Amino acid sequence: MIGRIAGRLEYKTLDHALIDVRGVGYVVFATDRTLAALPGPGEAVALYTDLLVREDLLQLFGFATLAEKEWFRLLMSVQGVGAKAALAILGALGADGVSRAIALGDWNAVKAAKGIGPKTGQRVVNELKDKAPAVMAMSAAAPATVAQGDDMVLVEPDSGAPAAVPVAPAVNVAAQSEALSALTNLGYGPGDAASAVATALGEEPGADTPALIRAALRLLAPKG
C-alpha cells in the first residue's frame, strides 16, 4: 500500500497530477481543490495517498489531509458511491464540509456534488453519520500536506477559462477535536456531540475551544 507520496510535480490536469519520485512518475488522481492547491511544475509536493486495486486497474488517489483520505475511503464504502463520486463530494464540500454535512444529517449538501442524486445523498448521511465524530477528531491529528488559497482556488476547465472554486472559511480543527473530546467526556453521545460542534462551527468557524464548547452546550441543553 502506498500511503504517502513526495516528489516533484511534473504537471497537473483537471483530474490528476504527475509526480516524479526519484525518476518514477506517479499519476495521482485528486479533487479540483487539492489539485488547485498544488504548487507549479518543478516544485516539491507531497500528498497522502490511497491505492485503488481492481482486477484490471490500479489507480492512486491523493489527498491534502488524512481526514480527506479517510472520508474518501468511507464514502467509497457506501453502495453506489465509487471513486469518481467520492472525489466529487469531497471536491464540492471539502473534508470539513463533508464532516459537517454528515454530522448534521444534511443530505442536501451532499447531493449538491456533481452526479450525486437525492437517494445517494441520503444513503451517504445515513450510513456514515456514526463515523463523523472520529473523522472530525482526526482533522487535528496532522497538518495539511498542501495549502489552499485564502479565498478561492482556480481550476482550469475544458474551455481554458479559469473557474473559481470557493473555499469554505478555515475551521479551527484543534478546537473541533478538543470540543468533541470534552463533550463526550461530559457524557454526551458522539453523534450528538458531533452535530452540536458542527452546528457551532458553521456559525463561527474560527471559534476557539472554550467558545466552541459553550456554543455546543447551549445547543445540547434541553429545550423548554
Secondary structure as UniProt FT lines:
FT   STRAND          4..12
FT   STRAND          16..21
FT   TURN            22..23
FT   STRAND          24..29
FT   HELIX           32..37
FT   TURN            41..42
FT   STRAND          44..54
FT   TURN            55..56
FT   STRAND          57..63
FT   HELIX           66..76
FT   TURN            79..80
FT   HELIX           83..104
FT   HELIX           107..111
FT   TURN            114..115
FT   HELIX           118..128
FT   TURN            129..131
FT   HELIX           132..138
FT   TURN            139..141
FT   STRAND          152..155
FT   TURN            158..159
FT   STRAND          163..166
FT   HELIX           173..185
FT   TURN            186..187
FT   HELIX           190..203
FT   TURN            205..206
FT   HELIX           209..220
//
